[in-house]
Amino acid sequence: MHFPAQTLSIAVLLALPAAVRAVFRDEVGHIDYHHELLGVPQRETTFFHRPRPQEKASLLYTLSDLGVLGAVNPGNGAIVWRHLLNGNITEGGGHLRAGEDETWLASALGSSVHTWDAITGRNVWTLDFDGAVKDLEIMEMTENDRKDVLALHEEDGATVARRIHGTEGRVVWEFREINNDVPLQVSTNVGKVFVVTLHGSLLSYNLKVIVLDTLTGSKVDEIIIGTKGEVQNPEDVMFVGANSAAPVVAWTDNTLTKLKVNVLGSKNRQEFPLIADTVGIEIHAPHNIQSSPHFLVHTRTNKASKADVFHVDLKSNAISKAYDLPLLEGGSAFSTSSSASNVYFTRVTADEVIVTSSVSHGILGRWTLKSGTEKPIAVHGASEVIKKAEDNYAVRSAIVTDADDWTQIVNGDVAWTRPEGLSGAVAATWAEIPESEDLARTLDAEAHTDPWSAFVHRVTRHINELQYLPAYLQTVPSRLIASILGSETSVSSDTLSRDSFGFNKLVVLATKRGKLYGLDTGNHGRIIWSKSANETPGGKPWDVVAIHADDAKGFVTVRGANGEFIIVKSDTGKTVESLPSGLFPPVESAVVVDSDAGPWLLPVGKGGKIPEMQGSWAPKQTVVTRTEDGGIKGVKFESKGEQAVEIPTWTFNPPAGQKIVEVASRSKHDPIASIGRVLGDRTVKYKYLNPNTLVVAAIDEQADALSVYLLDTVSGQILTSSTYEGVDPGKEITCAMAENWFLCSFYGQYKLRDAQPQNLKGYQVAVSDLYESDSANDRGPLGDAANFSSLDPVDLPTGPYLPSVVSKTFILSSPITCLTVTQTRQGIASRQLLAYMPAAHGIVGIPRAVLEPRRPVGRDPTPAEIEEGLSRYAAAVELDPRLQVSHRRDVLGVRAMLAAPAALESTSLVLAYGVDVFGTRVAPSLAFDILGKGFNKLALIGTVLALVAGVGVLRPMVRKKQIDARWKA
């Protein structure tokens, strides 16, 4: 591709009208909604911390299961700052630590170690290493009265421990030992650093503690704890104490009957019995080096939980049980808080919050949990205990509930709740608000009776509905005043109802944790229901292959990759039907097809295998699936008896060396308002509107070339293809298709036309328009034919009817992904390309006119072209912040976007989901069929009233003048 150098400096979008804005300031929070989320907090990476030692205020920090690091204001639950650490959603893990009285945090995820300013969230330094980070700790005491970072890595069979300067980010020393051990954790006390590893072979490990010198990192000692086979996997090691005065390592046997504890640095271990039917234990200990060497063991059974508190003797390293907390029915969450040498344990149950000291079992504070009708079941939490007076304590606990909500409880009162379970959405769909079942049955009965009976029935029904007239009339004055003043007319309500504009819809989301959520888009994205889909395979992220809403029945079907599916009601989330995983073959994808029995979600197995089905469920259209060898095939179904028979029709395999990376097709709702495009000279270029088309993008990693194919899904013929060289196969490639055009976005190389040609790389988007003929007023070989078949050649005996293609490539100022196109009810409004900008955390709406491939190259447009709306081709497209439909909102980690039409032709509804959930309304051709909030209705009414008053005053005067004129005549 060759572009003149001067065109790359042009950033003004000539085709964009000056009046176009993505969203007006007064519309923010009115037409859009935003669930700003972090992910479900993890137990080991969530804590309270004072970011400024001289101040008493604390912030709540967490590194979530999605890899999002963030700080939350404990006062109101609002996010102060956040970062998606590795740029992609993760499956948990990571480390987060904070040093006492330090203004920075240390985090690690993958192979990187970071530090952050605790107030602003600004990155202080980042180090990347070869191996994965296994543990991270803060070295509280050093020779220079500063705090450093200890990082433990696993690198190609070697255990590597590094001490990193806390403020400068340089490696102070490094310890490396090739031993084929499994690194677990790193810990420290006043004078030594301990590296704990699993020594031995799979299912037959024991613990090894490597003692290092704090100044040089040299190996001082090596201690083997226990015998072979005591530990079978890393999960058996429950805890390795952090920066306490006496750090410990604790593990259990296979039957969970004994807890074994060793004080790091000693060679002795002690065993403590666990209660019968133990299913899990957790150990809580303070992280401050000046805290008392006490720790708590939380033991859980299937129906209850209890805790035991242990003390460590610093002189003899002996461990003794101090006291225990009673066994209580239901779940409990324990957390640790410390102040100087004082250690406090907080217990949160379904009914109360209890604070005890680590010294004795006496209760320092007890509060009844006031949580309303639904009692939260705490899974884990973090707490902060404040001593107000001698016998007066206050506590606030941030707990994660079994519903994946993050709730803060202050002295028994629920202060705020964040629906973090909504994060990590992997699939979503729009759904209409179901009509009343009684009304649906009534209308169905009227439709299936004779006209006279239906008329009488309808009149009777309307007379009965008059009972609701007084209540409706009572709302008229308030609605009228609100309409005149331009104030908000919709109020929060638990009742779902459709509106005349089509803005009120439902969104059903499925998350990676196996949860389903229903959102009311007409009420600022309010969560109306949530539930757990028990069909999710235990312990694995839910791999959802498809989700489909049947608006006629009010059902939503969700299919998983392991064969499971669940059907729920869209308005209540009530389960209609479900199938657990393992009872159906694995599913690779699913597609909505039409059949005699109605539309349904057809599962497609591995290698494009489609299960057997009855003839009434046979798809009417060609089904396109992937093949085992990486190609694409089309199949049709014919009914033979009671069964449907699969008939392969075509197969497409990309050339050798190419791999299919993206497939895009037209949306199911893609109405065509005009079959042609009127040019400036009043001629017409007719659009190629074949509904059976598919865009396939294939990458050749050896040649760094991207090939884009347009296929006919009925015949499998290649309608057009193009190749782009210098494409980076490691970057994401996304495509979209609508009406008679398609586009693909990629990161590739381009060449400047300059005195000294130079090759540059950047983010590009290639756009292609399809027409029936190269010439205007020409319908091509089909002419005015009413019907056409992809299987019957027209222009050549051996080839199909091929479209005329016009293409252009544009260079973008920022990467874009998750491409989708706006949808309107009748397709009259112009289209917008919606895309997510991962670098800016925003959603941009690019007008179709900007990406117009018919823009003239190397010359100014003619008057006819200007009248058509074309401007001179400029390769560089600046993504102006004013084009962002997300305004200033920080929308993080978008996985996909959906568009849906409203009842108004001007408006399209947009939903983006991933880490966050964001929804809004866009009007690509401006809101030409609805008055905006800025319209001054009061001034209009005042003007009309003034005119009426003026007419009333002037009418007698004019009448008198006319009468006088007649008398004088």
GIRAZI-V307882 format. One record per residue. RES is the residue in one letter. SS is DSSP state (alpha for helix, beta for strand, coil for the rest). PHI is phi in whole degrees, -180 to 180 (999 if undefined). D_CENTER is the distance of its C-alpha to the mean C-alpha in whole Angstrom. Layout:
BEGIN
res/ss/phi/d_center
RES/SS/PHI/D_CENTER
RES/SS/PHI/D_CENTER
END
This chain:
BEGIN
res/ss/phi/d_center
M/coil/999/35
H/beta/-123/38
F/beta/-128/37
P/beta/-61/39
A/alpha/-62/39
Q/alpha/-69/39
T/alpha/-70/37
L/alpha/-70/34
S/alpha/-90/35
I/coil/-83/34
A/coil/-112/31
V/coil/-83/32
L/coil/-89/31
L/coil/-66/34
A/coil/-80/33
L/coil/-92/30
P/coil/-62/32
A/coil/-64/33
A/coil/-81/32
V/coil/-76/28
R/coil/-136/25
A/coil/-66/22
V/coil/-158/22
F/coil/-85/25
R/alpha/-61/25
D/alpha/-77/26
E/alpha/-92/23
V/coil/-65/21
G/coil/83/20
H/coil/-104/22
I/coil/-97/20
D/coil/-127/16
Y/beta/-148/14
H/beta/-149/11
H/beta/-95/10
E/coil/-86/10
L/coil/-123/9
L/coil/-117/10
G/coil/110/10
V/coil/-73/13
P/beta/-63/16
Q/beta/-96/18
R/beta/-63/22
E/beta/-81/23
T/beta/-123/21
T/beta/-133/21
F/beta/-165/24
F/beta/-89/26
H/beta/-154/28
R/coil/-85/30
P/coil/-73/29
R/coil/-126/33
P/coil/-59/35
Q/coil/-78/38
E/coil/-112/35
K/coil/-88/35
A/coil/-70/31
S/coil/-116/28
L/beta/-116/25
L/beta/-105/22
Y/beta/-112/20
T/beta/-156/18
L/beta/-116/16
S/beta/-80/14
D/coil/-72/13
L/coil/-99/10
G/coil/83/12
V/beta/-100/12
L/beta/-99/15
G/beta/-156/16
A/beta/-120/19
V/beta/-123/19
N/coil/-76/22
P/coil/-65/24
G/coil/-69/26
N/coil/-134/23
G/coil/79/20
A/coil/-81/18
I/beta/-77/17
V/beta/-87/19
W/beta/-159/17
R/beta/-162/15
H/beta/-143/14
L/beta/-90/12
L/coil/-61/15
N/coil/-104/15
G/coil/83/13
N/coil/-133/11
I/coil/-69/9
T/coil/-105/12
E/coil/-109/13
G/coil/91/15
G/coil/89/18
G/coil/95/19
H/beta/-140/22
L/beta/-146/22
R/beta/-139/26
A/beta/-137/28
G/coil/-83/32
E/coil/-61/34
D/coil/63/35
E/coil/-103/33
T/coil/-97/31
W/beta/-133/28
L/beta/-117/26
A/beta/-119/25
S/beta/-135/22
A/beta/-148/22
L/beta/-152/19
G/coil/72/21
S/coil/-111/24
S/beta/-110/23
V/beta/-123/25
H/beta/-130/24
T/beta/-128/25
W/beta/-136/24
D/beta/-70/26
A/coil/-69/25
I/coil/-88/26
T/coil/-94/24
G/coil/79/21
R/coil/-73/23
N/beta/-71/24
V/beta/-88/27
W/beta/-157/27
T/beta/-140/26
L/beta/-126/28
D/beta/-111/26
F/coil/-124/28
D/coil/-78/29
G/coil/-95/28
A/beta/-77/25
V/beta/-78/26
K/beta/-95/27
D/beta/-161/28
L/beta/-146/28
E/beta/-141/30
I/beta/-98/32
M/beta/-87/36
E/coil/-69/37
M/coil/-122/41
T/coil/-129/42
E/coil/-74/45
N/coil/-113/44
D/coil/57/43
R/coil/-121/39
K/coil/-113/36
D/beta/-114/35
V/beta/-112/32
L/beta/-107/33
A/beta/-124/30
L/beta/-112/31
H/beta/-122/30
E/beta/-117/31
E/beta/-131/32
D/coil/50/34
G/coil/80/36
A/beta/-112/36
T/beta/-96/36
V/beta/-124/35
A/beta/-116/35
R/beta/-131/35
R/beta/-104/36
I/beta/-116/34
H/coil/-59/35
G/coil/-65/33
T/coil/-104/34
E/coil/-96/35
G/coil/76/32
R/coil/-106/35
V/beta/-77/36
V/beta/-79/39
W/beta/-152/40
E/beta/-137/39
F/beta/-113/40
R/beta/-134/39
E/beta/-142/41
I/beta/-88/40
N/coil/-140/41
N/coil/60/38
D/coil/-80/37
V/beta/-103/34
P/beta/-65/33
L/beta/-109/31
Q/beta/-150/32
V/beta/-124/34
S/beta/-145/35
T/beta/-154/38
N/coil/-124/41
V/coil/-64/43
G/coil/-124/45
K/beta/-140/43
V/beta/-115/40
F/beta/-118/39
V/beta/-111/37
V/beta/-104/37
T/beta/-132/36
L/beta/-94/37
H/beta/-112/40
G/beta/131/41
S/beta/-126/40
L/coil/-57/37
L/coil/67/38
S/beta/-147/41
Y/beta/-108/40
N/beta/-135/41
L/beta/-92/40
K/beta/-126/41
V/beta/-114/41
I/beta/-98/42
V/beta/-97/43
L/beta/-118/43
D/beta/-79/45
T/coil/-70/43
L/coil/-83/45
T/coil/-112/45
G/coil/80/42
S/coil/-75/45
K/beta/-76/46
V/beta/-101/48
D/beta/-157/48
E/beta/-139/46
I/beta/-122/46
I/beta/-99/46
I/beta/-114/45
G/coil/80/45
T/coil/-111/46
K/coil/-60/45
G/coil/92/42
E/coil/-67/42
V/beta/-121/38
Q/coil/-103/36
N/coil/-155/33
P/alpha/-60/31
E/alpha/-69/29
D/alpha/-71/33
V/beta/-84/33
M/beta/-81/32
F/beta/-162/32
V/beta/-127/34
G/coil/-58/35
A/coil/-88/33
N/coil/-83/36
S/coil/-91/38
A/coil/-65/42
A/coil/-134/42
P/coil/-66/39
V/beta/-127/39
V/beta/-123/37
A/beta/-132/37
W/beta/-149/37
T/beta/-125/37
D/coil/-86/39
N/coil/-67/38
T/coil/-92/39
L/coil/54/38
T/coil/-109/41
K/beta/-136/42
L/beta/-110/40
K/beta/-112/41
V/beta/-131/41
N/beta/-132/43
V/beta/-81/43
L/coil/-58/42
G/coil/102/45
S/coil/-105/47
K/coil/-104/48
N/coil/-94/49
R/coil/-130/46
Q/beta/-127/46
E/beta/-116/45
F/beta/-134/44
P/beta/-72/44
L/coil/-106/41
I/coil/-69/41
A/coil/-65/42
D/coil/65/39
T/coil/-69/36
V/coil/-113/33
G/beta/-178/31
I/beta/-134/32
E/beta/-134/31
I/beta/-121/32
H/beta/-121/32
A/beta/-147/34
P/coil/-71/34
H/coil/-103/33
N/coil/-83/36
I/coil/-73/39
Q/coil/-89/41
S/coil/-74/40
S/coil/-65/42
P/coil/-76/42
H/beta/-120/41
F/beta/-147/38
L/beta/-120/37
V/beta/-110/36
H/beta/-97/34
T/beta/-110/35
R/beta/-118/33
T/coil/-113/34
N/coil/-68/33
K/coil/-123/34
A/beta/-151/35
S/beta/-154/35
K/beta/-147/37
A/beta/-147/37
D/beta/-127/40
V/beta/-109/41
F/beta/-121/42
H/beta/-117/44
V/beta/-113/45
D/coil/-82/49
L/coil/-66/48
K/coil/-81/52
S/coil/-102/52
N/coil/59/48
A/coil/-81/49
I/beta/-112/46
S/beta/-131/48
K/beta/-82/46
A/beta/-87/46
Y/beta/-166/45
D/beta/-131/43
L/beta/-102/41
P/beta/-65/41
L/beta/-77/39
L/beta/-118/37
E/beta/-67/36
G/coil/86/32
G/coil/-86/30
S/coil/-140/30
A/beta/-123/28
F/beta/-109/30
S/beta/-148/29
T/beta/-117/32
S/beta/-139/33
S/beta/-138/36
S/beta/-142/38
A/coil/60/41
S/coil/-89/42
N/beta/-80/41
V/beta/-121/38
Y/beta/-122/37
F/beta/-115/35
T/beta/-112/33
R/beta/-116/33
V/beta/-115/30
T/coil/-112/31
A/coil/-72/30
D/coil/-118/33
E/beta/-155/34
V/beta/-121/33
I/beta/-127/36
V/beta/-118/37
T/beta/-130/39
S/beta/-91/41
S/coil/-73/41
V/coil/-78/45
S/coil/-145/46
H/coil/-83/44
G/coil/-61/45
I/beta/-81/43
L/beta/-84/42
G/beta/-163/40
R/beta/-142/39
W/beta/-132/37
T/beta/-74/36
L/coil/-78/32
K/beta/-104/32
S/coil/-119/28
G/coil/85/29
T/coil/-73/30
E/coil/-98/27
K/coil/-87/27
P/coil/-73/25
I/coil/-100/25
A/beta/-74/24
V/beta/-100/23
H/beta/-158/24
G/beta/-167/24
A/beta/-132/25
S/beta/-137/28
E/beta/-139/31
V/beta/-106/34
I/beta/-122/37
K/beta/-93/40
K/beta/-84/42
A/beta/-146/45
E/coil/-59/47
D/coil/-123/46
N/beta/-128/43
Y/beta/-125/40
A/beta/-130/36
V/beta/-143/33
R/beta/-129/29
S/beta/-127/27
A/beta/-102/23
I/beta/-111/22
V/beta/-102/19
T/beta/-93/20
D/coil/-69/20
A/coil/-91/18
D/coil/65/15
D/coil/-92/16
W/beta/-110/17
T/beta/-124/21
Q/beta/-105/23
I/beta/-116/27
V/beta/-113/30
N/coil/51/33
G/coil/90/32
D/beta/-99/30
V/beta/-76/27
A/beta/-84/26
W/beta/-160/22
T/beta/-138/19
R/beta/-110/15
P/coil/-80/13
E/alpha/-67/11
G/alpha/-64/11
L/alpha/-71/8
S/coil/-73/6
G/coil/70/5
A/beta/-69/5
V/beta/-114/7
A/beta/-158/9
A/beta/-156/10
T/beta/-152/13
W/beta/-83/16
A/beta/-147/19
E/coil/-77/22
I/coil/-69/23
P/coil/-63/26
E/coil/-74/30
S/coil/-59/32
E/alpha/-61/33
D/alpha/-64/37
L/alpha/-65/36
A/alpha/-62/35
R/alpha/-66/38
T/alpha/-65/40
L/alpha/-64/39
D/alpha/-66/40
A/alpha/-67/43
E/alpha/-66/44
A/alpha/-74/43
H/coil/-111/45
T/coil/-122/49
D/coil/-72/51
P/alpha/-56/51
W/alpha/-67/54
S/alpha/-65/52
A/alpha/-66/48
F/alpha/-66/50
V/alpha/-62/52
H/alpha/-64/48
R/alpha/-68/46
V/alpha/-62/49
T/alpha/-62/49
R/alpha/-65/45
H/alpha/-67/45
I/alpha/-65/48
N/alpha/-66/47
E/alpha/-75/44
L/alpha/-65/46
Q/alpha/-64/45
Y/alpha/-90/42
L/alpha/-65/44
P/alpha/-59/45
A/alpha/-64/41
Y/alpha/-68/40
L/alpha/-64/43
Q/alpha/-67/42
T/alpha/-86/39
V/alpha/-62/40
P/alpha/-59/42
S/alpha/-65/38
R/alpha/-68/36
L/alpha/-67/39
I/alpha/-64/39
A/alpha/-63/35
S/alpha/-67/36
I/alpha/-69/38
L/alpha/-80/37
G/coil/75/34
S/coil/-83/32
E/coil/-66/29
T/coil/-96/30
S/coil/-93/27
V/coil/-118/27
S/coil/-63/25
S/coil/-147/26
D/coil/-83/25
T/coil/-94/27
L/coil/-86/25
S/coil/-153/27
R/coil/-76/26
D/coil/-123/28
S/coil/-70/30
F/coil/-88/27
G/coil/78/25
F/coil/-83/22
N/coil/-83/22
K/coil/-134/19
L/beta/-108/17
V/beta/-123/14
V/beta/-111/13
L/beta/-115/10
A/beta/-116/10
T/beta/-105/9
K/coil/-68/10
R/coil/-88/12
G/coil/86/14
K/beta/-112/13
L/beta/-118/13
Y/beta/-131/13
G/beta/-116/15
L/beta/-116/14
D/beta/-101/17
T/alpha/-70/16
G/alpha/-79/20
N/alpha/-126/20
H/coil/57/17
G/coil/69/14
R/beta/-64/16
I/beta/-76/15
I/beta/-99/19
W/beta/-161/18
S/beta/-150/16
K/beta/-158/18
S/beta/-99/18
A/coil/-88/18
N/coil/-67/21
E/coil/-79/21
T/coil/-66/19
P/coil/-58/21
G/coil/-64/21
G/coil/78/20
K/coil/-122/18
P/coil/-63/14
W/coil/-75/14
D/coil/-93/14
V/beta/-89/14
V/beta/-95/16
A/beta/-165/16
I/beta/-142/16
H/beta/-143/18
A/beta/-107/20
D/beta/-101/23
D/coil/-69/24
A/coil/-66/28
K/coil/-99/28
G/coil/77/25
F/beta/-112/23
V/beta/-127/20
T/beta/-108/20
V/beta/-123/17
R/beta/-115/19
G/beta/-105/18
A/coil/-73/19
N/coil/-93/22
G/coil/93/24
E/coil/-77/22
F/beta/-151/21
I/beta/-144/21
I/beta/-118/22
V/beta/-127/21
K/beta/-77/23
S/coil/-69/20
D/coil/-95/22
T/coil/-124/22
G/coil/79/20
K/coil/-67/24
T/beta/-72/24
V/beta/-97/26
E/beta/-157/26
S/beta/-153/25
L/beta/-138/26
P/coil/-68/25
S/coil/-70/24
G/coil/95/27
L/coil/-92/29
F/coil/-136/28
P/coil/-58/28
P/coil/-57/25
V/beta/-116/23
E/beta/-92/21
S/beta/-161/20
A/beta/-151/21
V/beta/-142/22
V/beta/-82/23
V/beta/-125/27
D/coil/-98/30
S/coil/-145/33
D/coil/-64/36
A/coil/-86/34
G/coil/108/31
P/coil/-70/28
W/beta/-155/26
L/beta/-95/23
L/beta/-86/25
P/beta/-80/24
V/beta/-120/25
G/beta/-82/26
K/alpha/-62/26
G/alpha/69/28
G/alpha/79/28
K/coil/-76/30
I/beta/-109/30
P/coil/-68/32
E/coil/-67/35
M/coil/-151/35
Q/beta/-75/37
G/alpha/-62/39
S/alpha/-69/37
W/alpha/-99/34
A/coil/-68/34
P/coil/-63/32
K/coil/-84/34
Q/coil/-104/32
T/coil/-71/32
V/beta/-102/29
V/beta/-104/28
T/beta/-133/26
R/beta/-85/26
T/coil/-105/29
E/coil/-67/30
D/coil/-93/31
G/coil/88/28
G/coil/-100/30
I/beta/-133/29
K/beta/-137/31
G/beta/-116/32
V/beta/-132/34
K/beta/-120/35
F/beta/-127/37
E/beta/-127/40
S/beta/-86/41
K/beta/-127/44
G/coil/73/46
E/coil/-93/43
Q/beta/-109/41
A/beta/-101/38
V/beta/-107/39
E/beta/-84/37
I/beta/-126/38
P/beta/-66/37
T/beta/-112/38
W/beta/-160/36
T/beta/-140/35
F/beta/-120/33
N/coil/-120/33
P/coil/-65/32
P/coil/-57/35
A/coil/-57/36
G/coil/95/33
Q/beta/-99/30
K/beta/-129/27
I/beta/-71/25
V/beta/-117/21
E/beta/-156/20
V/beta/-134/21
A/beta/-138/21
S/beta/-141/23
R/coil/-70/23
S/coil/-66/21
K/coil/-61/23
H/coil/-104/24
D/coil/-144/25
P/coil/-68/29
I/coil/-112/31
A/coil/-83/33
S/coil/-143/36
I/coil/-83/37
G/beta/-142/38
R/beta/-117/38
V/beta/-79/41
L/coil/-87/42
G/coil/-65/44
D/coil/-91/47
R/coil/74/46
T/coil/-86/46
V/beta/-129/43
K/beta/-101/41
Y/beta/-84/40
K/beta/-77/36
Y/coil/-87/35
L/coil/-115/33
N/coil/-81/33
P/coil/-72/31
N/coil/-100/31
T/beta/-129/29
L/beta/-147/27
V/beta/-100/25
V/beta/-123/25
A/beta/-110/25
A/beta/-126/26
I/beta/-111/27
D/beta/-106/30
E/coil/-69/29
Q/coil/-75/33
A/coil/-94/34
D/coil/53/30
A/beta/-125/31
L/beta/-111/28
S/beta/-114/30
V/beta/-116/28
Y/beta/-116/30
L/beta/-110/30
L/beta/-109/31
D/beta/-88/33
T/coil/-75/31
V/coil/-86/35
S/coil/-102/37
G/coil/80/35
Q/coil/-73/36
I/beta/-85/35
L/beta/-82/35
T/beta/-163/35
S/beta/-152/33
S/beta/-151/33
T/beta/-128/32
Y/beta/-123/31
E/beta/-94/32
G/coil/73/31
V/beta/-86/27
D/coil/-79/25
P/coil/-71/24
G/coil/-81/22
K/coil/-94/20
E/coil/-72/17
I/coil/-120/19
T/beta/-130/17
C/beta/-134/20
A/beta/-148/20
M/beta/-147/23
A/beta/-159/24
E/coil/51/28
N/coil/-116/30
W/beta/-144/28
F/beta/-147/25
L/beta/-152/24
C/beta/-138/22
S/beta/-112/21
F/beta/-158/22
Y/beta/-109/23
G/beta/-152/27
Q/beta/-98/30
Y/beta/-142/33
K/beta/-117/36
L/beta/-88/38
R/beta/-85/41
D/coil/-143/43
A/coil/-59/46
Q/coil/-118/45
P/coil/-56/42
Q/beta/-137/39
N/beta/-98/36
L/beta/-126/33
K/beta/-122/29
G/beta/-168/26
Y/beta/-85/23
Q/beta/-126/25
V/beta/-136/24
A/beta/-105/27
V/beta/-116/27
S/beta/-134/30
D/beta/-104/32
L/beta/-116/34
Y/beta/-130/37
E/coil/-76/40
S/coil/-155/42
D/coil/-71/43
S/coil/-102/45
A/coil/-76/45
N/coil/59/46
D/coil/-127/46
R/coil/-86/44
G/alpha/77/45
P/alpha/-63/47
L/alpha/-75/45
G/coil/61/47
D/coil/-101/47
A/coil/-61/46
A/coil/-78/45
N/coil/-125/43
F/coil/-153/42
S/coil/-123/41
S/coil/-70/39
L/coil/-90/42
D/coil/-107/45
P/coil/-65/46
V/coil/-116/47
D/coil/-84/48
L/beta/-130/49
P/coil/-64/50
T/coil/-113/48
G/beta/-140/44
P/coil/-84/42
Y/coil/-77/42
L/coil/-101/40
P/coil/-82/38
S/beta/-90/39
V/beta/-117/36
V/beta/-121/35
S/beta/-129/33
K/beta/-146/32
T/beta/-121/30
F/beta/-121/28
I/beta/-104/27
L/beta/-98/24
S/coil/-80/24
S/coil/-152/20
P/coil/-67/18
I/coil/-131/16
T/beta/-152/13
C/beta/54/11
L/beta/-72/15
T/beta/-154/16
V/beta/-121/19
T/coil/-63/20
Q/coil/-127/21
T/coil/-122/24
R/coil/-63/27
Q/coil/-118/30
G/coil/75/28
I/coil/-80/31
A/coil/-64/29
S/coil/-67/28
R/coil/-87/24
Q/beta/-129/22
L/beta/-88/20
L/beta/-97/16
A/beta/-148/14
Y/beta/-98/12
M/beta/-103/14
P/coil/-65/12
A/coil/-75/16
A/coil/-99/16
H/coil/55/12
G/beta/-138/13
I/beta/-112/13
V/beta/-110/17
G/beta/-112/19
I/beta/-93/22
P/beta/-61/25
R/coil/-61/26
A/coil/-65/29
V/coil/-70/28
L/coil/-99/27
E/coil/-84/31
P/coil/-74/32
R/coil/-91/36
R/coil/-65/36
P/coil/-66/40
V/coil/-106/40
G/coil/74/42
R/coil/-154/44
D/coil/-78/43
P/coil/-69/43
T/coil/-74/46
P/alpha/-56/46
A/alpha/-67/45
E/alpha/-70/42
I/alpha/-65/41
E/alpha/-64/42
E/alpha/-76/39
G/coil/102/37
L/coil/-88/37
S/coil/-126/37
R/coil/-65/38
Y/coil/-67/36
A/coil/-126/34
A/coil/-65/32
A/beta/-84/30
V/beta/-119/27
E/coil/-86/26
L/coil/-81/23
D/coil/-62/24
P/alpha/-57/22
R/alpha/-70/23
L/alpha/-87/22
Q/beta/-77/18
V/coil/-76/17
S/coil/-87/15
H/coil/57/18
R/coil/-94/18
R/coil/-68/15
D/coil/-94/13
V/coil/-95/9
L/coil/-106/7
G/coil/62/6
V/beta/-70/5
R/beta/-97/5
A/beta/-160/8
M/beta/-132/10
L/beta/-126/12
A/beta/-125/16
A/beta/-146/18
P/beta/-80/22
A/coil/-95/23
A/coil/-70/27
L/coil/-79/28
E/coil/-66/28
S/coil/-77/27
T/coil/-115/24
S/beta/-125/20
L/beta/-91/17
V/beta/-128/14
L/beta/-134/10
A/beta/-123/7
Y/beta/-143/4
G/beta/166/1
V/coil/-69/3
D/coil/-95/5
V/beta/-126/6
F/beta/-132/9
G/beta/-137/12
T/beta/-159/15
R/beta/-121/19
V/beta/-125/20
A/coil/-129/24
P/coil/-59/25
S/coil/-105/28
L/coil/68/28
A/coil/-81/29
F/coil/-85/32
D/coil/-123/32
I/coil/-154/31
L/coil/-81/32
G/coil/-81/30
K/coil/-65/30
G/coil/-78/33
F/coil/-71/35
N/coil/-87/38
K/alpha/-69/39
L/alpha/-64/42
A/alpha/-66/43
L/alpha/-64/44
I/alpha/-65/45
G/alpha/-62/48
T/alpha/-66/49
V/alpha/-64/49
L/alpha/-64/51
A/alpha/-64/53
L/alpha/-65/54
V/alpha/-63/55
A/alpha/-64/57
G/alpha/-63/59
V/alpha/-64/60
G/alpha/-63/61
V/alpha/-76/63
L/alpha/-79/65
R/alpha/-61/65
P/alpha/-64/69
M/alpha/-66/70
V/alpha/-66/69
R/alpha/-63/71
K/alpha/-65/74
K/alpha/-64/74
Q/alpha/-66/74
I/alpha/-66/77
D/alpha/-62/79
A/alpha/-64/79
R/alpha/-72/80
W/alpha/-65/83
K/alpha/-71/84
A/coil/-74/84
END
